[in-house]
Amino acid sequence: MTETTEMTDANIDYRLDGNIAAITLNRPEKLNAMSRSLLDDLEAAFNRAKADPEVKVVLLAGAGRSFCAGYDLAPDDWILSQYGADFDGPVDAVIDREDVTEILERWLRLWKFPKPIVAKVQGVCLAGAGELLAVADLVVAAEDARFGHPAGRDLGIPVTLSFWPLLIGMRKTKELLFTAKLIDGVEAERIGLINQVVPADELEDAAWAMARDVARTAEVGLRVSKLATNRWYENMGLLASCYSTADLDTFFHQSPTYVEFFQAVKHRGMHAALSERQEKFG
């Protein structure tokens, strides 16, 4: 099959290359930060790849200099139905729990996506982007890529946090959450967060080589191997732990630091709020 461009819009680029669907986050000017509409378009792209019998593997990437900076904090196209700056205090916890659970279930639908997902990571992969990374099956990253969850200082925990102990163990999970430190691609490979690290100028070739190698396996083998592996972790309690974590994230959203950040957004603007947050938490 010749390479053809199938879908390009403001949020997602979708194209086929043989039996590989390349799905690319396409908001480079925002470091591919994830808004509500981007998440909708991302799910539509994966549904398209799922329905296409020609597609055996998905190669997931981010356009521009970074894979993804996390969730977009801007009020327009916010991922939840309640925006913190619209309240004088905490958001409604009942509605927030429903919203956060809905976000979790988006990621779990990708976790259950029947075809292998290979992620290619350059630049930053922060906060919510780590959730997208968690549901990928294989990850190839540049040596100078940066991984971490800075929002753990004051704004929330990843609803897919339960993936972290499985991937990198208890000690590293606590270290990254307690300190909000960032690690590079070399360290990410060493602790098991990713599969392969390469120099930045080799990333494109290495990621495609990984995807093409996976695509050589019989389709039934890919589907059964993925399902069997995922089911092992589900039987260990992964899904129940994820739902519990979503509830705990809702609790975090009632905290003073979450409220204070969005009050700063309301009264002094996003730029000032982020500057104050950086000064306070690093």
URKA-V583881 format. One record per backbone hydrogen bond with DSSP energy under -0.5 kcal/mol. NH is the residue of the N-H (numbers start at 1). CO is the residue of the C=O. Records with the same first field share a line. If there is no record, write none. Layout:
# URKA-V583881
NH: CO ; CO
This chain:
# URKA-V583881
4: 16
6: 4 ; 14
7: 14
9: 12
13: 24
14: 7
15: 22
16: 4
17: 20
20: 17
21: 57
22: 15 ; 20
23: 21 ; 59
24: 13 ; 22
25: 61
26: 11
30: 27
31: 28
32: 27
33: 30
34: 70
35: 33
36: 77
39: 35
40: 36
41: 37
42: 38
43: 39
44: 40
45: 41
46: 42
47: 43
48: 44
49: 45
50: 46
51: 47
52: 48
53: 51
55: 52
56: 19
57: 19
58: 116
59: 21
60: 58 ; 118
61: 23
63: 25
66: 63
67: 122 ; 124
68: 124
69: 31
72: 34
78: 75
84: 82
86: 83
87: 84
96: 92
97: 93
98: 94
99: 95
100: 96
101: 97
102: 98
103: 99
104: 100
105: 101
106: 102
107: 103
108: 104
109: 105
110: 106
111: 107
112: 108
113: 110
116: 56
118: 58 ; 116
119: 117 ; 138
120: 60
121: 140
125: 146
126: 68
127: 148
129: 126
130: 127
131: 128
132: 128
133: 129
134: 130
135: 131
136: 133
137: 117
138: 117
140: 119
141: 196
142: 121
143: 198
145: 142
146: 123
147: 183
148: 125
152: 149
153: 150
154: 151
155: 151
156: 151
161: 158
163: 160
164: 161
165: 161
166: 162
167: 163
168: 164
169: 164 ; 165
172: 168
173: 169
174: 170
175: 171
176: 172
177: 173
178: 174
179: 175
180: 176
183: 147
185: 143 ; 145
186: 143
188: 184
189: 185
190: 186
191: 187
192: 188 ; 189
193: 188
194: 188
195: 139
196: 139
198: 141
202: 199
203: 199 ; 200
206: 202
207: 203
208: 204
209: 205
210: 206
211: 207
212: 208
213: 209
214: 210
215: 211
216: 212 ; 213
217: 214
222: 218
223: 219
224: 220
225: 221
226: 222
227: 223
228: 224
229: 225
230: 226
231: 227
232: 228
233: 229
234: 230
235: 231
236: 232
237: 234
238: 233
241: 237
242: 238
243: 239
244: 240
245: 241
246: 242
247: 243
248: 244
249: 245
250: 246
251: 247
252: 248
253: 249
254: 251
255: 252
259: 255
260: 256
261: 257
262: 258
263: 259
264: 260
265: 261
266: 262
267: 263
268: 264
269: 264 ; 265
273: 269
274: 270
275: 271
276: 272
277: 273
278: 274
279: 275
280: 276
281: 277
282: 278
